[in-house]
Amino acid sequence: MFFPTPNPKVMNVLFTAKEVDNNFTMTVNRAVLQLDGLETRLVEPTRIAKVKGWNPIPFHTEKIGEYRHLVYVASNSHEDYLASRPSGVYVFEMG
């Protein structure tokens, strides 16, 4: 997910991933995207949380300021997924 900043050439990015060394560890990460045409770069990647379950999915955003947002992320375990309920819901602030 991409979020604007006061600088039109910079965006905040929130993304989910698996840990390389452990397929069962899911993470929520943030980085900065510096926009410069073909020279656009993703810099400052940082893991902000490990989450319980698997397949964390951002499902809602809430604007709390001009450049600030809350992002809601749900994750599931296999059993919870079959029961159509999340294992956990996490809230992260971007901005």
C-alpha positions in Angstrom: 0.0 0.0 0.0 1.3 3.5 -0.9 0.8 6.6 1.2 1.6 10.2 0.2 4.0 12.4 2.1 4.4 16.2 2.1 7.1 15.7 -0.5 5.5 14.7 -3.8 8.6 12.7 -4.8 8.5 10.5 -1.7 5.8 7.9 -0.7 5.6 5.7 2.3 5.0 2.0 1.5 3.5 -0.7 3.7 3.9 -4.3 2.6 3.6 -7.8 4.1 6.1 -10.7 3.6 7.4 -14.0 4.7 10.7 -14.3 6.6 13.3 -15.8 4.4 14.6 -18.2 7.0 11.2 -19.3 8.3 8.2 -19.8 6.0 5.9 -19.6 9.0 6.9 -16.2 10.2 4.9 -13.4 8.6 5.9 -9.7 8.8 4.5 -6.3 8.2 7.1 -3.9 6.8 7.5 -0.2 5.8 9.8 1.5 3.4 10.2 4.8 1.6 9.7 5.0 -2.2 11.8 7.8 -3.8 10.1 8.7 -7.1 12.5 9.6 -9.9 11.2 8.1 -13.1 13.4 5.2 -14.2 15.6 5.8 -11.1 12.8 5.3 -8.6 14.2 3.5 -5.5 12.7 1.7 -2.5 14.8 2.7 0.5 14.8 2.3 4.3 12.9 -1.0 4.4 12.1 -1.9 8.0 10.2 -4.7 9.6 7.7 -3.1 12.0 6.0 -6.3 13.3 5.9 -10.1 13.2 2.3 -11.3 13.1 0.6 -14.5 14.3 -0.8 -16.8 11.6 -0.2 -16.5 7.9 -1.1 -14.4 4.9 -1.4 -11.0 6.6 -3.7 -8.8 4.5 -4.3 -5.1 4.9 -8.1 -4.7 4.8 -8.9 -1.2 5.9 -7.3 2.2 6.1 -8.4 5.2 8.2 -7.1 8.8 7.6 -6.2 10.4 10.9 -4.3 13.5 9.5 -3.2 15.0 6.3 -0.4 12.5 5.8 -1.2 10.1 8.6 -3.2 6.8 8.2 -4.1 3.8 10.3 -3.8 0.6 8.5 -5.6 -2.5 9.7 -4.0 -5.9 8.9 -5.7 -9.3 9.5 -3.8 -12.6 9.6 -5.1 -16.2 9.8 -4.1 -19.6 11.0 -5.3 -22.5 8.9 -8.0 -23.4 11.4 -9.2 -19.8 11.6 -9.2 -19.4 7.9 -11.5 -22.4 7.5 -13.8 -20.8 10.1 -13.7 -17.5 8.3 -12.3 -15.5 11.1 -8.9 -13.8 11.5 -6.3 -15.0 14.0 -5.3 -11.5 14.7 -6.0 -7.9 13.7 -3.2 -5.4 13.9 -3.2 -1.7 13.5 -0.2 0.3 12.2 0.2 4.0 11.8 1.7 5.3 8.6 2.9 8.8 8.2 
